[in-house]
Amino acid sequence: MDYQSNRRSVYNNVLDDYEQSQPSNAYITNTETVPELQNRQPDSNAFVRSKDNFLTDLFPIISQLRTYTTPTFIADIKSAATVSFVLIPQAIAFSTLAGVDPVRALVSAVFPLFVYALLGASRQLSVGPEALSSVLVGVAVLEEMESHEGDPNTIATLLGAYVGIFAIVLSIIQAGFIDNILSGYLLCGFVLGVANLIIVEQIPGMFGIKITHVEGSSTFRTFLHTIEELPHAHLKTALLGVGCLLFLLAFKFAKSKFGHHHPWVVQLPDILILVLLTTAMSFMFDFKKQGIAVIGEFNNKLVPPSIPPMSFEQFQRLLPNVVVITIVGYIESQSVTRAFGLKNGYFPSGDRELFALGAANLFGSFFGTYVTFGSLPRSRIQANSGGKTTLVGAMAALIVLVLFTSLGAVLKLIPKAALAAIVMMAGINLIEFDEIGFLMGMRSTPEICMFVFSWCMTVFVPVETGVLINLGLACLLILRKTTQVYVSLIGKLTYGENKDQSIYVDVREHPEARLSDGLLAISIRGALEFYNAGRLRRRMEMLLEVENKMVDIYQRNESPSKPMAAMYLPGSKSNTAFVNAHHDSSKKLTVILDFSRCDSIDTSAVFVLKKIVKTFQKEGNRIVFCALKPDFKLLMSKSGIDEMLGQENVVKSNDEVSSNNGH
């Protein structure tokens, strides 16, 4: 490999540390739109329109009602009926996950839905009790009851209030971007782990066995304990539970197999059919006398409205759970919103959805609800059944309210084994089989490792600890990425018939570009601020050492035993030793820092740049700043860097440096 090729390979490794370069920014406005913007006249109705826009932004339902028609109403009411018939048994089933009375879950399927219908913008999002947040609420309730005595219903309601307040605060500070914190294969592994937890926790209910909860128990330990108790299973309960699960799995298979050719199959309410069948069987065969557990008598009256009994001490204890529940619930809801928004041509903002979900939870807490977020399986049902607007949620809430307050005598006959099967199926539906298969098929080791680690942290440690570990890891990965300094090596590319013209380009994108001997041109892209300026300094110091090493080797006409790109790997002790052994300060180097693509510089970055200039000048090397923007020049002047560099080392283009150096 020749000297040019070695220099290019080594410097690219040093500059980006084997990371991909930052993609180019897209321009929103092109030159063709400028005249149109310049010639635009003031609108005399701007104030009225701005008030109207404020109302439609606050209440997205207004814009939906303006185009509301009779066919849309018929489609909405049909979808609402379908969703409500699924929502009632699901809410009762999820109450076991949250550790609350069934009526608390049922009212959670009513009041928050009214608020989201007014404030929410996702027309296909089905808000209400859902499996993932119910599990996290159940964990928090159990923790609070073990450390401090209290009523589980009250604790769950307080969690709903605190989650609502926290979500509203996040929306005010425009933190809608947090759905990107736990995403990708970390989220996939976490959801798989939670799905495993849901499935394992329903085994006792399906088989009629009793399991004593152990504080701090992981999913894996719970599974082992459940397996030990299986010989004590109640045979009739087990047969009913397994039969219910097979019934739901058969429906799932039929919908995926025949749904494309027969759309009516997809709209069949499998959960409702199961509940009706098992309730009828419970009535005819008296399941309670057969030893098969049923819901039994429960209070189906509405909880009188009241302010949740908040206290600062309890808020401090519940705060970690509140943060986790809010972030996880919002991430799941927003993933549904994005998926259906892209499909149906609307794009709700994250801040708007945070506010709507927060307001729904806060308002619901005055009626004794617990945490509610969007449910992907129910949202699919709502979309497939023809739901067009957010009014579907309000209509479904009214139907749920009427049914559960008037059909208490029927609901008490529902077998718990059937509810366990419904919850277990919800856990199975959480698993993204396609995404996991795609990941394994790609055989990308880093992503597979993240997926497996996230899953292990959810299954082999207590779920609340696993959530915090996953969120912490996700934050570290984001910080690592955002603190990356985006720099690229620039080479000279000649063109024209006589090769008499030249431009400076990224050598990674243009391998034919040539590096001038004794001169390195580096382009800084994006922001250079306090969080990544230190990385630039380390990279620059590495470049100085590497250049001296390479010049030393080639001037002695030595042939490296291995490619130079492999001789220097950042962080390798052996390579550092090699650099130190061949370091020769007599070799002088000119380094150009090109700021033409740098978006911003802060004071901390200027301080680091000053240290870089001192280091290079101390070694007798020349450093040049190129294409400084006016505000950058002002910072350099205030910091004294311009005096350190000298007027001749602050240039407008790389060609000025090349001509001065005779290249």
N, C-alpha and C positions, 0 to 999 in steps of 0.2 A: 504494500500500500504506500503511495507517494506522500510527500509532506503535506500537500494541500488536502488530500483526503483525510489524513490523520488529524489535521487541525480541525477540520469541519466536524469529524465524528466526536473528538474529545470535547470541543467547546459546546456542542449541542447537548452532550451528556451533563456537563457541568451546569449549563444555564437552566435547563428545565428539569434536571434531576429525574430524568426518565418520565416526566409528566407531559401530558398533551398541552400544547400552547392554547392560549385563550382564543376562542373563536372571534371572528370579526363582528363588530356591532352592525346591526341592520339600521338603515335610515328610514324613518317613518315618512318624512316629507321629501319629495323629490323636487327638482327644479321646475318641473312643469306646474306644480301647484302654487309656486310663489306668486306669480301675477294674480292668480285668483284670490289669494289671501290679501294681497296688497290693495286690490280694487274693491274688496268687500265693503259695503256701506253699513253704517250703524243701523241696527234694527229698532224701530220705534216701539215694538212690543217686547223688547228684550226683558224688561222688568217683570211683566206679566208671565212671560215664558219661563223666567228663572224661578218664580214662585211655583209655577206648575211643575217644573222639573224637580224642585225641592220636595214637593208632595209625592210625586211618582217615585223619587229615589227613596223616600222614607217608607212609602207604602206601595210596593211594586204591584199589589193587587189592582191598583187604579188603572194602570196601563192594560192589564189583562181584561178588566171589565169593559173597557172601551170597545173592544172587539168581541165581546161575549155574545154568543148567539144561542138559539134554541138547540141546534145540534150539539154545540159544545156543552151545554147544560146536561143534555141527555147522556153524553159520553162521560161527563164528570160524575153524575149520580150513579151510573152503572159501575164505574171504577170505584167510587166510594163504598158502594155496597159490597163489592168483592173484597176490598181492603179491610173493611170492618169485620167481615166474617172470618178473616185470617187474624186480625188484630186481637180480637177477644181471647181466643184460646192461647195465642202467643203471649199476651200480657199476663194471663194467669200462670202460664208455664214459666215465664221469665221472673215472676215474683219469687220462685224458689231459688233462682240464682242470686237475686238481690237480697234475699232474706227478709222480705216484707210480706204483709198480708196481701191476698189477691186483690182486695178492693183498692189498695194503694197503686198497684200496677194498672188496674183498670182506669182509675182517674188520671193516671199518667198518659193513658191513651185518649184522653179527652181534652183537658184544658190547654196543655202546651200546643196542641194542634191548631186551636183557634188563633193563637198568637202568631204561629209560624205562617198560617194562611194569609195574615195581614202583612207581615214584615218580611217573609221569606221570598226568595226569587227563583228557587229551583222548583219547577212545576211538576217534576216527577219524584221528588224526594218525599218518602213516607217517614214522617217523624213519629216518634213514640218509643216505648220500651224496646230495647234491642239487646242481643245476647252479649256483645262485647262489653258495653258499659254496665250492664246488669252484673256481670262477673266482677268488675272492678268495684262497683258499689257494694256488692256482697262481701268482698274482702275487706273494704274499709269499715263497713258496719260491724263485722265480726271482730276486727282489731279494736275498735272503739269500745265494744261491749266487754271484751276481755280485759282491757286496761281500766275502763271506767264503766260503771253500771249505767244503763240507759235503755230506752225503748228503741228497738230497731227501726220502727216506722218513722219515729222522730229524727233519728240520725240520718236515715235515707233522705228525708225531706230537707234537712239542713244541708246535706251534700248537694241536693238540687239547687237550693238557693245560692250557696257559695259558688257552685259551678256557673250559674247564671250570671252572678256579679262578676266573676273572673273573666268570663267570655265577653261581657260587655266592655270591661276595662281593656281587654286585648283589642277589641274592635275600635275603641276610641284612640288607642295609640297606633292603630293601623298595623296590627300584627297578624293580618290574615295570611301572611306568607308562612306561618309556622306549620302548615300542612306539608311543607317540604322537609321538615326536620326528620321525621321518621317515614322514610319512603323507600321505594325500590325493594331490594331483597332483604333488607333489615326488617321492613314492615311485613313482607311476605313470611319471613321466619317467625316473627312475633305473632302474627295472626294465626299461623299454623299451630303455634304453641298454645294460644288461647283456645283454639278449636279443640285441641287435644284435652285441655282442662275441662271444657264444657262437656265433651263426650264422656270423659272419665267420671265426672260428678253426677251424670245421669244414670250410670250403671246401677247404683243401688236402688233408685226409684223404679227402673225397668224390671229388676229382678226381685224386688220386695225384700231387700236386706237393709240392715241399719248399720251405718258407719259413723263412728265417733270422730268428730273433727279434731285434729291435732294442731295446735298453734304452730305456725311457721312451716306447715307441711307443704311439700312441693307436689306437683301433679304426679310425678313419678312415684313418690312415696304413697300418695293416695291410691294410685293404681295398684301397687303391690298389696296394700291393705285390703282393697276391694277384692282382688283375686283370692286372697286368703279367706274371705267371707262368702265367696260364691257357693260353696257346698251347703250353706244355710239358706239358699234362695228359696222363695216361695214359688212352687212349680206353676200354679195358675197365673200368678202375676208375671212370671218370666215368659210364659207362652203368649200372654196378651201383649206384653211390652215388645218382644221380638217381632210378633205379628204386626204390630203398629208400625215399627220401624221398616219392616219389609214392605208394608203397604206404601209408605211414603217414598221409599227407594224405587219401588215399581213405578209410581207416578212420575218421579224425576226422570227415570229412564224413558218412559213413554213420551214425556214432553220433549226431551231432547231428540228422540228417534222420529217421532211423527209430527212434531210441532210445526216443522217447516211446510209440510204439505197439508196439514189440518190445523189451522190456527185455533180452532175451538178447543183443541186438546190442551193448549198452553193455558187457556183461561179457566180450566177446571180448578175449583178451589179444593185442592187435595186435603188441606188441613181441616177445613170446614166439614168435608165429607167424613174424614176420620173421626172428628169429634161427635158428629151426629150419630154415626154408627156405634161408636163405643158407649155413648151416653144412652142410646136405645138399648144396647145390650146390658148396660148397668142397671137400667130400670127393669128389664124383663127377667134377668137372672139374679138380681139382687147381689151385685158384686160385693157389697159390704159384708153380707153373711158368708160369702165364699172366701173371705179373707183377703180380697183384693181391695187395696186402699183407694178411696175416692176423696174428692176435695172436701166434701161434707159441708155442714152449715158454715156460712161465713157472712159477715156484715157487708151487704151490698148497697148500703146507704152512703150518700155523699158526705164527705168530711166537711164540717162547717168551716167557712173561710176564716183564716187567722194568720197572724204574722208568725213565722217560725221563731222559736225561742233561741235566738242567737246569743252566744257568749264569746268573748275574745279568747279565753283559754281553750275552749273547744275548737274554735276556728284555727288556732295555732296547731292543734293536734291533727286536724283534718286537712290542713293546707297542702301537704305533699300529695295526698290522695286527690284533692281537688284539682291540682295542677295536672296530674297524670290523666285523670278522667276527662278533663276538658280537652287536653291535647289529643288524646287517643280518639275520643268521640268526634271531635272536629275533623281530624284527619279522615276518619271513616266516612263521615257525612260529606266532606268536600270531595272525596274520591268519587262518590256516587253523583254528586252535583256536576262535576266536570264531565263524567262519562255521558250522562244524559243531556247535559248542556251542549256538548259537541255534536251529539246526535240530532238534537232538536233545534239547534241554531240560537241558543241564548248562552250568555257567559256571565253569571253572577260573580260579583267580586267576593273575595274571601272575607274582607272586613264586613261587608253587608251580611254574609251568612253567619259570621260570628255574633253579630249583634242580634240577628233574628233568633238564633238558637239560644243565646244567652237570655234574651227577653222571654222566650218561651219557657225556659227552665225556672227563671225567677218568678214569673207570674204563676206558673203551675205550683210552685212551692207553697203559695198561700192557700192552696186547696189540698195539700197533703201529698203531692206527687213526688216521685223521685226522678233521678236524672234521665233525660230523654234525648236521643240524637237520631240521625237518619239511619234507616235499615236498608241494606242493599237488597236482600231477598224480597222484602215488601215493596221496595221501589220498583223492582222488576215487575212484580205483580201489578202495581199501579200503572206502570207504563204499558204493559201488555194488555191490560183491560181497557185501555183507551183514555186514561186521565190526561186532561189538557191544561189545567190550571191548578194553582195552589188551593183553590176552593175544595178540591177533592179531600184534602185533609180535614177541613172544617165539616164537610158533609159526613165523612167517615166518623168523626168525633161525635156528631149528633146521633148517628145510628148506634155507636157503641154505648153512648150514655143511655139511650132508651132501652136497649137490649139488656144491659147488665143490671139496671135498676128494676127491671120488670121480670127477668127470667132467673132470679136467684134460685128458685126451686129446681130448675133444670140444670143450672151450672154446677150445683152441688153434687150431681151424679157423675160428673166427668171423672174417669179413672186417672189416678196419678201416673200410672204406667204409660197411658196415652200421652199425658203432658210431658213425661220424661222422653218419650220417643220424639215428640215435636221439638223439644229443646235440643236433643241429640242431632236431629236432622238440621237444625239451625247451625249447630257446630260444624257439621259436615259441609254445609253450604258455604261456610266461611273459608274453606280451604280452596286456594287458587291452584287447582290441579294443572291448568294450562300454563300458568306462569312458572310453576315449579318444574314442569316438564321442559319448558323452553330453556330455563336456567341450566338444567342438567344436560340438555342437548348442546348448548353452547360451550360447555366444559370450560367456563371461565373460572379459574381457581379463586381469585379474590372475592368474586360475588358469591360463589358457593360457600366459601369460608364464612362470609358475613351472614349468609342465610342460616347455615348450620349453627353458628355461634348464637345468633338471635333466638333460634328455636331452643337450643340447649338452655339458655338463660331464662326461658319462659317455662320450661318443663322440669328442669332439675333443681331449680331454686324456687322459693315462694314467688307467686306471680307478681306481687307488689314490688319485690326486689328486682325481679327480672325486667319489669317495665322500666324502672329507674336506670338499670344497667344499659338497656337498649337505648333509652333516650340519651343517656350520657355518651354512649358510643357514637350515636348519630350526631350529636353536637360536636364531638371531637373530630369526626370525619368532615363535617362542614367547616369547622375552624381550620382544619388542615388545608382544605381546598381554598378557602377564602383568603388565607394568609400566604398563599402562593404568589410569588412575584413573577409576572409574565414578561419574560425577556426572550429575545431571539437574536441570533448571530446574523450580521448583515455582510454580504459579499458584493463585489463589483461585477456586474454583468454587462458585457459589451455587446453591441448590436449594430446593425447597419451594414451596408455593402462592404465598407472598408473597415468595419469594426472600430469606427472612430467616435462612436457615441456610447455612453455608459449610464447605467443607473445602479442604485444600491437596492438589493432585494434580500429577502429572507433565504438563507442558504438551504434551509430545510425544504422550502417550497421550490427552490431553483438550485438543484445540486451543481449545475454548470457554472454558477457564480464563483468568482475567485476571491480568495482572501489575500490581501496585500501583506507582504512580509513585514513583520514588525509593527503591524497595525491591526487593531481589533475594533470593529464597529458593532455596538450593541444597541438594539432598539428596546425601549421600555414601553410596554403596552398596558393600558388600563390605569388603575389608580396606584400611586406610590404613597402609602400612608403609614401610620404608626404600626399597623398590624403586619405589614410585610416588608418594611424597609430594611429590617435586620437581615432578612434573607438575601436581599440584594448585596449587602456588604459582604456576607459570607461567600456568595458566588463570585464577586469581584476578586476577593482575596484568593479564591481557588484558581481563577483564571491567571492571576499573576504567577502563581506557583507552577501551574501547568505549562504556561508559555516558556518559562525559563527551563523547565525540564525538557520540553520538546526541542527547543533550539539547541540545548546542550548535547542531546543525543544525536541530532542530525549534523551538527557542526563537526562532531567527532566521527561522522560517517559510520555510525553504528546502525545495525539493522535490528530493530526490536524483535524479540523472540515471540511476541504476540501482538495483535493489533493494539494501537495506542488507545483506542476507545475502551478497550478492556483493561488497560493498565491503570486507568484512573476511574474508580467508582466512588462516588461521594460516600463518606462514612467508613471507608475501609482503612484500617490501621496500617496494613502492609503497604498500601499505596501511598499513604501519607509519609511513611518512612522513606519510600523511594523518592518522593518529591524532595524531602529535606536533604537526602543524600546528594541530589544533583542540582540543588538550588544554587544559582549563580546570579548574584545581584548586579553583575556587570552587564547583563543582557538588558537593554533598554526597550521599552514598549510604549507605543502610543495607543491609548484606549479612547474611543469616541462613545459617549453616551448620547444616544439620539432620543430626544423627548417629543418628537413630532406626533407620536401616537399615545402619549401619556395624557390621561384625562385630568388628573388632579394630583397635587402634592401638598402635604401638610407640614407643620413645623417639625414634627418628629422625623419625617423623612429628610427634610433639609439638614437636620443635625447629623443624620447618618451619612448623607452625601458629603458633608464637610469632613467627616472622619475618613471617608473613602478617598477624597482628594488628598488629605494629609498622608495617608498610607502610601498612595502611589507616588506622590512627590518625594516622600522620604526615601523611597527606593530608587529615585532618579528617573522615574518614568513620567511620561507626559499624559495628562488626562484632559480631554476636550468635551465641553458641553455643546450639543448641537440642537438647533431648532427649538430654542426655549420660547415659550409663549410669554406675552407681556407680564401676566401675573406671576409666572415662574421667575422671570428676570427680577421682579421686585423682591421676591423672597430671597433670591441669591444675593441681591445687593444688600438687603438688611442683615443677612447672616455673615456677610464678608467673604462669601465664596468667590464672587466675581474678582475681588482683589487677589485672592489666593491663586486663581487660575490665570489671571492676566487677560487683557483685552483680546489678545491673539488666540486664546483658547476658548472663546465663546463665539461660535460661528453659526451661520444660518443653514449650511448644508455640509454633507460629508465631503463633497468635491473640494471645498476650500481646504480641508485638512489634508486630503490626498495630494493636492498641488503643493501645499507647503512642505510636505514630507518627500516630495519628489516621486511619488508612486504613480 
